[in-house]
Amino acid sequence: MKVGIKILLRHGVKDSPGSAVANALETLGFKGVDDVQIGKYLVVSMKEDTVESRKSVEDMCDKLLANVVIERYFIEWPEKTEIWV
């Protein structure tokens, strides 16, 4: 089972790299960009898709992958189909 994990800063935490990218986009002439958030995307491969392995992925996020004080995370379970371009 492959699981996608998106990690972003919590609302209210200053995202300096995101602000820099937003400003650069405006300087380059891209209009209408309100905000940019910079984050991390991880793909974790688990041997099995079980209740225990799903709980284990959540524990990984809470204990290591995300700093839950300033970051939030979203887990993309395999039922969700995504098309990569």
BELTAUR-V493723 format. One record per residue. N is the residue number from 0. SS is DSSP state (helix for helix, strand for strand, loop for the rest). OMEGA is omega in degrees with one decimal (none if undefined). D_CENTER is the distance of its C-alpha to the mean C-alpha in whole Angstrom. Layout:
n:ss:omega:d_center
N:SS:OMEGA:D_CENTER
N:SS:OMEGA:D_CENTER
//
This chain:
n:ss:omega:d_center
0:loop:174.7:18
1:strand:-177.8:15
2:strand:175.3:12
3:strand:179.5:8
4:strand:176.0:6
5:strand:179.4:2
6:strand:179.0:3
7:strand:175.3:5
8:strand:176.0:9
9:loop:175.9:11
10:loop:-179.8:13
11:loop:176.7:16
12:loop:-175.9:15
13:loop:178.5:16
14:loop:-176.9:14
15:helix:177.7:17
16:helix:178.2:15
17:helix:177.8:14
18:helix:179.2:17
19:helix:178.8:19
20:helix:178.4:17
21:helix:178.4:18
22:helix:179.2:22
23:helix:178.4:22
24:helix:177.8:21
25:helix:178.0:24
26:helix:179.5:26
27:loop:175.8:26
28:loop:177.1:27
29:loop:-176.9:24
30:loop:174.0:25
31:loop:177.6:23
32:loop:-177.6:20
33:loop:-175.0:19
34:loop:173.7:16
35:loop:175.8:13
36:loop:176.9:10
37:loop:-179.1:9
38:loop:178.6:5
39:strand:174.0:5
40:strand:-179.2:5
41:strand:171.8:8
42:strand:-180.0:10
43:strand:177.6:13
44:strand:177.8:16
45:loop:-177.8:18
46:loop:-175.6:22
47:loop:173.3:23
48:loop:-179.9:21
49:loop:176.3:23
50:helix:-179.0:22
51:helix:-179.6:22
52:helix:176.7:20
53:helix:177.0:17
54:helix:179.2:18
55:helix:178.2:18
56:helix:177.4:14
57:helix:178.2:13
58:helix:177.1:16
59:helix:-180.0:14
60:helix:-177.9:11
61:helix:-172.8:13
62:helix:-174.2:16
63:helix:-168.7:14
64:helix:179.8:10
65:loop:171.4:9
66:loop:-170.0:12
67:loop:176.0:12
68:loop:-176.4:15
69:loop:-177.0:13
70:strand:172.5:9
71:strand:-178.8:8
72:strand:178.5:6
73:strand:-179.6:6
74:strand:177.1:8
75:strand:-179.8:10
76:loop:-172.8:13
77:loop:179.8:16
78:loop:-178.4:18
79:loop:179.5:15
80:loop:177.5:17
81:loop:176.4:15
82:loop:179.0:17
83:loop:179.0:16
84:loop:none:18
//
